[in-house]
Amino acid sequence: MTSAAMTATGEATGKTATVGNMAGKTVLVTGATGGIGKVAARTLAGLGARVVIVGRNQAKTTEVAREIGAASFIVADLSVMAEVRRAAAQFRDQEGRLDVLLNNAGAVVSKRQETPEGIEMTWALNHLNYFLLTQELGDLLKATPHARVVSVSSSAHTSGRMRWDDLEFRRGYNAFAAYGQSKLANILFTRELSRKLQGTGVSANALHPGFVRTGFGHNNGGMLSRIIGLMGVFAISEDQGAQTSIYLASSPEVEGVSGQYFDKQAPSKTAPQALDDAAAARLWTVSEEYVQSRTI
């Protein structure tokens, strides 16, 4: 353990996890105006990081940035690829380094919706957003020693299947199936990203935050919102759910660890379909075609 390291107890497990002193480091956190993203951003700022947050609503993002002590903020709808590019350009213009990219923004959508660019919402926000933002910030990440990409996935990936012939669920939309596919995509993306970044010093890991008691999914209304509400009795707190994100973003224990999936601040097994390297490579190619980007 380095002298810059500190210990913190993860409420969900009682495990003592090591977090790092983040002084002098710059962190970008998406989906940071609520839930585990807000907790992670606040905690990393408290550890000394220069934290930049991304939120969709101007007023709310401004207020949260002030509340948690963020150094700066960017307002963007990350379900829209043009907005992802604009957010990345704004970050590049105002920051000279990027030590940690925490891909956290996501949603579960009860009824099939399309973004203004004509892409199914779950696929656009939960996967393509991660893929494109990481691509757009790739050069900055590679120029920063020991940079990290941390992507929030979910145990929902275990039920996920890649519907290669219908990734946007144009036929027979199912909210949980679309969400599961997107969370599987997060892990496949992380594995392929890690492979492509070998030798650069940049690490990439994915995580399961736990079933967290937040506003996640409640904006849908209807049956899906009621189901999530009933399940809330089994949920953990936002502070508990943010622990693994904070650990992967800061801990010296995971320096150089890459291509892994974590749960409760420890490497965890994935479903077999998340270990399919051919599927990971195929997803990368398909994603490039969606966003027309080849920077990494």
C-alpha positions as CSV (number, residue, x, y, z in Angstrom):
1,M,0.0,0.0,0.0
2,T,1.4,3.4,-0.9
3,S,1.6,6.3,1.6
4,A,-1.0,8.1,-0.5
5,A,-3.5,5.4,0.1
6,M,-6.4,5.4,2.5
7,T,-8.9,2.8,3.6
8,A,-12.7,3.0,3.5
9,T,-15.2,0.4,4.5
10,G,-17.7,-0.6,1.9
11,E,-21.1,-0.6,3.6
12,A,-22.5,-3.3,1.4
13,T,-19.9,-5.9,2.5
14,G,-18.0,-4.7,5.5
15,K,-14.8,-5.2,3.4
16,T,-12.1,-2.6,3.9
17,A,-11.3,-1.2,0.5
18,T,-8.4,0.9,-0.3
19,V,-9.0,4.2,-2.1
20,G,-6.4,6.5,-3.3
21,N,-5.4,10.1,-2.8
22,M,-6.7,11.8,-6.0
23,A,-5.0,15.1,-5.6
24,G,-3.8,16.4,-9.0
25,K,-6.0,13.9,-10.9
26,T,-8.9,14.9,-13.2
27,V,-12.0,12.7,-13.3
28,L,-15.0,12.9,-15.6
29,V,-18.2,11.4,-14.3
30,T,-21.3,11.0,-16.5
31,G,-24.8,10.6,-15.0
32,A,-23.6,12.5,-12.0
33,T,-26.7,14.5,-11.0
34,G,-28.2,11.7,-8.9
35,G,-27.8,8.2,-7.6
36,I,-24.4,6.4,-7.5
37,G,-22.9,8.8,-10.0
38,K,-23.5,11.7,-7.7
39,V,-22.1,9.8,-4.7
40,A,-19.0,8.8,-6.7
41,A,-18.4,12.3,-8.0
42,R,-18.7,13.8,-4.5
43,T,-16.5,11.2,-2.9
44,L,-13.8,11.5,-5.6
45,A,-13.8,15.3,-5.2
46,G,-13.4,14.7,-1.5
47,L,-10.4,12.6,-2.2
48,G,-8.8,15.6,-3.9
49,A,-9.7,15.0,-7.6
50,R,-10.6,17.7,-10.0
51,V,-14.1,16.4,-10.9
52,V,-16.0,17.3,-13.9
53,I,-19.6,16.1,-14.1
54,V,-22.0,15.6,-17.0
55,G,-25.7,16.0,-16.6
56,R,-28.7,16.5,-19.0
57,N,-30.5,19.4,-17.2
58,Q,-28.8,22.8,-16.9
59,A,-30.3,23.9,-13.6
60,K,-29.9,20.5,-11.9
61,T,-26.3,20.0,-13.1
62,T,-25.3,23.5,-12.0
63,E,-26.8,22.9,-8.5
64,V,-25.2,19.4,-8.1
65,A,-21.8,20.7,-9.3
66,R,-22.0,23.4,-6.6
67,E,-23.3,21.0,-3.9
68,I,-20.6,18.3,-4.4
69,G,-17.7,20.6,-5.0
70,A,-17.1,19.7,-8.7
71,A,-14.6,21.8,-10.5
72,S,-16.7,22.1,-13.6
73,F,-19.7,20.7,-15.4
74,I,-20.9,19.9,-18.9
75,V,-24.6,19.8,-19.9
76,A,-25.3,17.2,-22.6
77,D,-27.9,14.6,-23.5
78,L,-25.6,11.5,-23.9
79,S,-28.3,9.5,-25.7
80,V,-27.5,11.8,-28.7
81,M,-24.2,11.0,-30.4
82,A,-23.8,14.6,-31.5
83,E,-24.1,15.7,-27.9
84,V,-21.6,13.1,-26.8
85,R,-19.1,14.5,-29.3
86,R,-19.9,18.1,-28.2
87,A,-19.4,17.1,-24.5
88,A,-16.1,15.4,-25.3
89,A,-14.9,18.5,-27.3
90,Q,-15.8,20.8,-24.4
91,F,-13.9,18.6,-22.0
92,R,-10.8,18.5,-24.3
93,D,-10.9,22.3,-24.6
94,Q,-11.0,23.0,-20.9
95,E,-9.0,20.2,-19.4
96,G,-5.4,19.2,-20.0
97,R,-5.6,15.6,-18.8
98,L,-8.0,12.8,-18.0
99,D,-7.0,10.4,-15.3
100,V,-10.4,8.6,-14.9
101,L,-13.4,8.4,-17.2
102,L,-16.3,7.0,-15.2
103,N,-19.0,5.9,-17.7
104,N,-22.1,5.9,-15.4
105,A,-25.0,7.4,-17.3
106,G,-27.8,4.9,-18.1
107,A,-31.4,4.1,-18.0
108,V,-34.1,1.4,-18.3
109,V,-36.8,2.4,-20.7
110,S,-40.3,0.8,-20.4
111,K,-41.6,1.5,-23.9
112,R,-39.4,1.6,-27.0
113,Q,-38.2,5.1,-27.8
114,E,-35.9,6.5,-30.3
115,T,-33.4,9.4,-29.9
116,P,-33.6,12.4,-32.2
117,E,-31.0,10.6,-34.3
118,G,-33.3,7.6,-34.8
119,I,-31.5,5.1,-32.5
120,E,-33.3,3.1,-29.8
121,M,-32.9,4.9,-26.5
122,T,-31.5,2.0,-24.4
123,W,-28.9,1.1,-27.0
124,A,-27.9,4.7,-27.5
125,L,-27.6,5.8,-23.9
126,N,-26.4,2.6,-22.2
127,H,-23.9,1.4,-24.8
128,L,-23.1,3.8,-27.7
129,N,-22.6,6.6,-25.2
130,Y,-19.9,4.7,-23.4
131,F,-18.3,3.6,-26.6
132,L,-18.2,7.0,-28.3
133,L,-17.3,9.1,-25.3
134,T,-14.4,6.8,-24.6
135,Q,-13.3,7.0,-28.3
136,E,-13.5,10.8,-28.4
137,L,-11.4,11.1,-25.2
138,G,-9.0,8.3,-26.2
139,D,-6.0,10.5,-27.0
140,L,-6.4,12.4,-23.8
141,L,-6.6,9.2,-21.8
142,K,-3.5,7.7,-23.5
143,A,-1.6,10.9,-22.9
144,T,-2.3,10.7,-19.1
145,P,-0.1,8.2,-17.2
146,H,-2.0,5.3,-15.7
147,A,-5.4,6.6,-16.8
148,R,-8.5,4.5,-16.1
149,V,-11.8,3.9,-17.9
150,V,-14.5,2.6,-15.4
151,S,-17.8,1.5,-16.9
152,V,-20.9,0.7,-14.8
153,S,-22.5,-2.5,-16.1
154,S,-24.9,-4.7,-14.1
155,S,-25.6,-8.3,-13.1
156,A,-28.5,-7.9,-15.5
157,H,-25.9,-8.9,-18.2
158,T,-26.4,-12.5,-17.2
159,S,-29.8,-12.5,-18.9
160,G,-28.5,-10.4,-21.8
161,R,-28.1,-11.7,-25.3
162,M,-26.8,-9.9,-28.3
163,R,-29.6,-9.7,-30.9
164,W,-27.2,-9.1,-33.8
165,D,-30.1,-9.1,-36.3
166,D,-32.1,-6.6,-34.2
167,L,-29.9,-4.7,-31.7
168,E,-32.5,-1.9,-31.4
169,F,-35.4,-4.2,-30.7
170,R,-37.5,-3.1,-33.6
171,R,-39.3,-6.4,-33.3
172,G,-40.8,-7.3,-30.0
173,Y,-39.4,-4.7,-27.6
174,N,-38.9,-5.8,-24.1
175,A,-37.4,-3.3,-21.5
176,F,-35.6,-5.9,-19.5
177,A,-34.2,-7.7,-22.5
178,A,-33.0,-4.4,-24.0
179,Y,-31.4,-3.4,-20.7
180,G,-29.8,-6.8,-20.3
181,Q,-28.3,-6.6,-23.8
182,S,-26.9,-3.2,-23.1
183,K,-25.3,-4.3,-19.9
184,L,-23.8,-7.3,-21.6
185,A,-22.5,-4.9,-24.2
186,N,-20.8,-2.8,-21.5
187,I,-18.7,-5.8,-20.5
188,L,-17.9,-6.9,-24.0
189,F,-16.9,-3.3,-24.8
190,T,-14.7,-3.2,-21.8
191,R,-12.9,-6.4,-22.7
192,E,-12.2,-5.3,-26.3
193,L,-11.2,-1.8,-25.1
194,S,-8.7,-3.3,-22.7
195,R,-7.3,-5.5,-25.5
196,K,-6.9,-2.5,-27.8
197,L,-5.3,-0.4,-25.1
198,Q,-2.6,-2.9,-24.2
199,G,0.8,-1.2,-24.0
200,T,-0.7,2.3,-23.5
201,G,-0.9,2.3,-19.7
202,V,-4.7,2.9,-19.8
203,S,-6.8,0.3,-18.0
204,A,-10.5,-0.5,-18.5
205,N,-12.8,-2.3,-16.1
206,A,-16.5,-2.8,-15.7
207,L,-18.6,-3.3,-12.6
208,H,-21.8,-4.3,-11.0
209,P,-22.9,-1.6,-8.5
210,G,-25.6,-3.9,-6.8
211,F,-29.3,-3.3,-6.9
212,V,-29.4,0.2,-5.7
213,R,-32.3,2.2,-4.1
214,T,-32.3,5.2,-6.4
215,G,-34.7,7.0,-8.8
216,F,-33.4,4.6,-11.6
217,G,-36.3,3.4,-13.7
218,H,-39.0,5.3,-11.8
219,N,-39.3,8.0,-14.6
220,N,-41.0,5.4,-16.8
221,G,-44.2,5.1,-14.8
222,G,-46.6,2.2,-15.3
223,M,-45.9,-1.4,-14.5
224,L,-42.1,-1.2,-14.8
225,S,-41.9,1.6,-12.2
226,R,-44.2,-0.4,-9.9
227,I,-42.0,-3.5,-10.2
228,I,-38.8,-1.6,-9.5
229,G,-40.5,0.1,-6.5
230,L,-41.6,-3.2,-5.0
231,M,-38.1,-4.6,-5.4
232,G,-36.7,-1.6,-3.6
233,V,-37.1,-3.3,-0.2
234,F,-34.2,-5.5,-1.2
235,A,-32.0,-2.6,-2.5
236,I,-28.9,-1.2,-1.1
237,S,-28.2,2.5,-0.5
238,E,-26.7,4.9,-3.1
239,D,-23.6,5.2,-0.9
240,Q,-23.2,1.4,-0.9
241,G,-23.8,1.2,-4.6
242,A,-21.1,3.7,-5.5
243,Q,-18.3,1.9,-3.6
244,T,-17.0,-0.2,-6.5
245,S,-17.0,2.7,-8.9
246,I,-15.0,4.7,-6.3
247,Y,-12.7,1.8,-5.7
248,L,-11.9,1.2,-9.4
249,A,-11.5,5.0,-10.0
250,S,-9.0,5.5,-7.2
251,S,-7.5,2.5,-5.5
252,P,-3.8,1.7,-5.9
253,E,-4.9,-2.0,-5.5
254,V,-6.1,-2.0,-9.1
255,E,-3.3,-0.1,-10.7
256,G,-2.6,-1.8,-14.0
257,V,-5.6,-4.3,-13.7
258,S,-7.6,-4.3,-16.9
259,G,-10.3,-6.1,-18.7
260,Q,-12.0,-7.3,-15.5
261,Y,-15.6,-7.2,-14.1
262,F,-15.9,-6.2,-10.4
263,D,-18.6,-6.6,-7.8
264,K,-18.2,-5.5,-4.2
265,Q,-14.7,-4.2,-4.8
266,A,-13.5,-7.5,-6.0
267,P,-13.1,-9.3,-9.4
268,S,-16.2,-11.3,-10.1
269,K,-17.3,-14.0,-12.6
270,T,-19.4,-13.0,-15.6
271,A,-21.9,-14.9,-17.6
272,P,-20.3,-17.1,-20.3
273,Q,-21.6,-14.8,-23.1
274,A,-19.6,-11.9,-21.6
275,L,-16.4,-13.8,-22.2
276,D,-17.0,-14.2,-25.9
277,D,-14.0,-12.5,-27.5
278,A,-15.4,-12.9,-31.0
279,A,-18.6,-11.2,-29.9
280,A,-16.6,-8.4,-28.3
281,A,-14.7,-7.8,-31.5
282,R,-18.0,-7.9,-33.5
283,L,-19.6,-5.4,-31.1
284,W,-16.7,-3.0,-31.6
285,T,-17.0,-3.1,-35.4
286,V,-20.8,-2.6,-35.2
287,S,-20.4,0.3,-32.8
288,E,-17.9,2.0,-35.0
289,E,-20.4,1.7,-37.8
290,Y,-23.1,3.3,-35.6
291,V,-21.0,6.3,-34.5
292,Q,-18.6,6.5,-37.5
293,S,-15.6,6.8,-35.1
294,R,-12.2,5.1,-35.2
295,T,-9.9,7.0,-32.8
296,I,-8.7,4.2,-30.5
